[in-house]
Amino acid sequence: MAEQGTGVERRHPAGGLGQQLVSLLRQWRSWLLGLVCWLGLLPAWAGSDSLRIGIQLEPPSLDITTTSAGTASEITYANVYEGLTFIDGEGQVRPRLATQWQVSKDGKTVDFELRKQVLYHDGKPFNADTAVFSLQRMMKMTGMNAYLEWFDKVASVEAVDEQMLRIHLSAPDSLLPYALALPGAVMVHPDTADTNAVRPVGTGPYRVQPWKRGHSVSLVRNDSWWNSQKPQIREAQFLFMTTSFETESMLAEGRIDVLSSVTRLTGAFAGRSDYVMTSRGVEGKQIVALNNARAPLNDVRVRRALSHAIDRREYHGIYGPLIQAVPIGSHFSPFHPAYVNLVNRYPYDVERAKALLREAGVAPGTVLKLALPPTDYGRYGSLIVARQMEAIGIQVEIVTMDWPTWLDKVFKQKDYDMTVIMHVEPMDLNIYARNGYYFNYDNRAFKKIWEKVRAARSDAERNEQLGQAQRQITEDAVNLFIQLRPERNFIRRELTGMWEHCPVPVFAIENLRWQN
């Protein structure tokens, strides 16, 4: 993967004998994989209390209050860290470290009754004081906590007594229990908060073993967990799949029990009899993000032209023929009750796109740089984007980046034109109301709509406003909305209890069991 400053991706044709060798190697590799899939090598660990999980990327940190990396959440959310509430395997907000809560008549005070006899992994107690610390610490994390905007109506927090936490709001917030269930709001202890990035300490059912950088993170069961229903799995190892070849080899040899986020390459193993493919509830919205403050993308006509240039049918094949994606026309999951189908707002129309560019004064041959993060959907998707943009007269320069470079150049510095990216945070329309977010979208009308979402006092009222929010960002063509990633887990047939509908990136272990 190219480092920052390595420039444009260049294609070099292979000639003569080299091309033939490449072709033969590809044929041999396909034959071998087919044979492995047919044979279904190595039996599962039926009856074992251990688990081996393959994930695509190594996170930069294990502190999910300070990193937005989805893989950090996959490892630690609900396993190591817990919040006052959590989003369960059915996608519902449930009590966790809070057993119940009461909202005042004016909606501005919420009292949370906390669970008793909860200990952190180092033996220190969880109580209202540590809850106050966690929330106050989070609210000071400007530019660090990806979920901070959810808590902008929190005026203050106080410990009424050891088991009662009171949150004072500047205005009613119907989404507060949901916000408290997000990864950035987990409860941490003041003595270990500063070292959680490397040595996480939480209250959850699993403790973290020393992190083997570049290889794996292992979790062991926390036998002092407050829940009387202890997990069956004693130890779980998260292995970092650094290359596609390594992933395929480990699957072929049966060295992993679960693979999260099945890709185009690993989808070829779906025919094996000893594994099954299950769904995940993660709301991965694949988009081509646009820098709305940079010319010519600061002109809505140009953004609408690019929207008309997108033929979503071409993106369906990114994950292979066995995995079908759901097209989206806005930044919202089609499985939410408030979803509005806006896929046809900008139908694929090359001539209409060219006309809009002419109207905006954009000359044929105009160059836009496409920042490419190190992901499968980025590698495949960027080529489709480039081809479709070139069809309307826009030349695309693809710039490859590793994750640290992408986070710095694109996400923080906002130094980019376009980027292919997946937003996995659940119900994250609120990012379009944020000041200074990397899209550089600033619309007062949208912000007013979002305020109405927050102030809603019923599900019906909230869903109506969520619909208006979707329509607004689509009319403004803020980004190019492609599809909802078809999230899948690839698991041993004997393994049950997988969370299939949780929209948070998580691989919850507490309910997993091996069937004998």
C-alpha positions, -999 to +999 in steps of 0.1 A: +000+000+000+014+034-010+025+059+016+015+096+015+032+113-014+037+083-036+013+099-061-010+084-087-017+048-092+000+037-125-009+007-146+020-011-164+011-036-191+027-070-188+040-082-221+048-116-238+059-143-215+052-123-184+015-120-193+013-157-200+028-166-167+003-143-149-025-160-168-013-195-159-008-185-122-043-171-121-057-203-136-038-225-112-049-204-082-086-206-093-083-244-097-067-248-063-093-227-046-121-246-063-106-279-051-102-266-016-138-254-015-150-287-028-130-308-003-139-286+027-106-291+045-102-296+083-131-302+108-146-274+129-137-270+166-171-284+177-174-285+214-144-262+219-144-232+242-120-212+219-126-191+188-104-178+160-118-147+142-104-131+111-108-094+106-095-073+076-076-045+093-056-039+124-070-010+144-047+019+152-061+019+188-083-002+211-098+028+228-132+032+210-138+065+227-109+080+207-109+062+174-135+058+147-119+026+133-146+000+129-122-029+136-116-015+171-153-016+178-156-051+163-131-063+189-141-044+220-177-032+219-199-053+242-169-076+247-145-055+267-163-021+271-199-016+281-221+015+281-251+026+301-272+012+272-262-010+242-276-020+209-283-058+209-282-085+183-317-075+171-308-038+167-327-026+197-315-002+224-314-021+257-302-014+293-266-025+301-248-008+330-280+012+336-310-009+345-336+017+337-341+055+332-367+081+338-373+113+317-387+144+334-419+160+321-401+188+304-377+163+288-346+181+302-336+157+330-329+120+327-322+098+357-303+065+351-304+038+378-271+020+376-264-017+379-250-028+413-218-048+420-201-041+387-163-043+386-138-032+361-113-059+349-087-046+374-112-050+403-122-013+407-159-006+411-182+010+386-206+035+400-222+069+393-188+087+399-171+067+372-201+073+349-198+110+355-161+108+347-167+089+315-193+113+301-174+144+312-142+131+296-160+122+264-175+157+261-140+172+263-128+151+234-132+177+206-118+163+174-111+129+190-145+112+198-164+104+166-197+104+184-193+136+203-220+155+183-246+131+196-241+147+231-243+184+222-275+189+243-259+175+275-256+205+298-242+186+328-240+153+346-241+145+383-239+116+406-271+117+428-257+088+448-236+057+440-263+041+419-281+071+404-267+092+375-285+124+364-281+140+330-292+176+325-301+186+289-303+220+274-333+207+253-352+174+250-333+148+232-352+117+220-320+101+208-301+101+241-306+064+250-294+056+215-264+079+217-254+063+250-253+029+233-228+040+207-191+029+210-178+064+219-199+065+251-187+033+268-178+036+305-141+038+314-123+042+347-103+074+355-072+052+365-070+034+331-086+058+306-053+071+294-039+037+286-069+021+271-056+026+235-031-003+242-043-020+273-081-017+274-098-020+308-136-023+308-165-040+327-174-064+299-174-102+297-139-104+282-105-090+292-077-081+267-045-100+266-013-082+256-017-069+220+005-087+194+011-059+170+008-069+134-007-103+143-036-105+167-056-094+198-068-121+222-096-119+246-101-141+277-134-146+296-139-123+326-152-147+352-160-117+375-185-103+350-217-090+367-240-111+345-248-145+360-250-160+325-213-165+317-203-169+281-194-204+268-164-191+248-133-189+271-109-174+247-112-156+214-084-146+191-089-118+165-064-123+137-055-095+113-058-106+077-031-084+061-034-098+026-061-115+005-038-145-001-033-149+037-071-148+042-077-174+015-050-197+028-063-196+064-098-203+052-086-231+030-067-247+058-095-242+084-073-220+106-101-195+113-136-202+126-151-169+116-144-143+090-160-109+094-170-089+064-168-114+036-153-099+005-153-106-032-123-129-029-133-149+001-169-151-011-156-179-034-155-202-003-193-199+002-197-234-014-179-252+015-200-275+035-184-268+069-190-230+068-221-210+064-226-173+055-247-152+079-258-116+077-245-087+097-266-056+107-238-031+102-251-002+082-221+002+058-231+030+034-207+030+005-204+065-009-182+086-031-176+115-007-173+149-023-155+180-009-184+205-011-161+234-005-137+228-033-143+240-069-159+228-090-176+205-064-189+236-046-215+240-074-246+218-068-250+215-106-216+197-108-225+174-079-258+166-095-239+159-128-217+134-110-248+118-094-263+113-129-230+097-140-232+069-115-246+036-127-251+017-095-256-016-113-218-017-120-210-017-083-231-047-075-203-070-086-177-057-062-185-085-037-190-113-063-220-129-077-231-146-045-234-113-025-259-087-037-258-051-025-288-029-019-286+005-038-292+037-018-301+072-028-292+089+004-271+083+035-295+060+053-302+023+057-331+008+037-339-014+067-348+015+090-386+023+093-379+060+084-362+051+051-372+070+020-363+054-014-344+081-033-324+058-056-341+072-087-337+109-079-306+110-102-311+083-128-281+072-148-280+097-176-247+106-193-261+133-215-279+150-186-246+149-167-227+165-196-254+192-199-251+201-162-213+203-165-216+227-195-241+248-176-217+250-147-188+260-170-168+228-163-146+221-193-142+186-207-109+171-193-112+187-159-092+166-134-105+155-101-083+135-076-098+104-061-083+094-027-082+057-025-081+040+010-067+004+014-099-016+011-113-041-014-143-018-021-119+011-026-097-008-051-126-022-071-149+008-067-123+034-077-119+019-111-156+020-117-158+056-105-130+066-128-146+050-158-180+065-152-166+100-146-145+098-177-177+090-197-190+125-189-156+143-195-141+143-160-106+129-158-099+110-125-065+108-109-064+079-084-041+086-054-035+055-032-032+060+006-027+039+036-052+044+065-031+068+086-026+090+055-063+089+045-073+098+081-049+127+081-052+141+045-089+134+039-107+131+072-088+157+092-072+182+067-101+178+042-074+180+014-091+160-013-116+162-042-133+128-039-129+095-020-145+061-020-154+053+015-177+032+037-195+049+066-204+021+091-218+042+120-255+034+126-280+061+118-253+087+112-273+113+093-262+137+120-228+140+104-244+163+078-253+188+105-217+189+119-196+220+115-163+213+098-170+177+089-149+164+060-176+168+034-176+205+041-214+206+038-230+236+056-267+239+051-289+257+076-320+240+063-306+206+071-295+217+105-330+229+113-344+195+102-320+177+124-330+198+154-366+186+148-354+150+148-337+155+182-368+173+197-393+147+185-415+132+212-427+102+193-413+076+169-437+088+141-426+124+145-390+115+145-393+092+114-411+120+095-382+144+101-356+117+093-374+114+059-370+151+054-333+150+063-327+123+037-345+143+010-325+175+018-290+159+014-301+141-017-315+173-033-281+190-024-263+160-039-238+162-010-222+129-020-226+101-045-247+075-027-239+040-040-251+011-020-255-005+014-226-029+018-239-065+020-223-073+053-218-110+059-200-132+083-185-165+072-187-189+102-183-226+111-216-244+107-215-256+144-212-221+158-244-204+169-255-172+187-242-147+162-255-111+165-270-106+130-289-073+133-268-050+154-259-019+134-227-012+154-195-028+140-192-055+166-183-092+169-201-100+202-189-132+217-211-135+248-239-155+231-217-176+209-218-214+214-203-245+198-229-271+191-218-307+198 
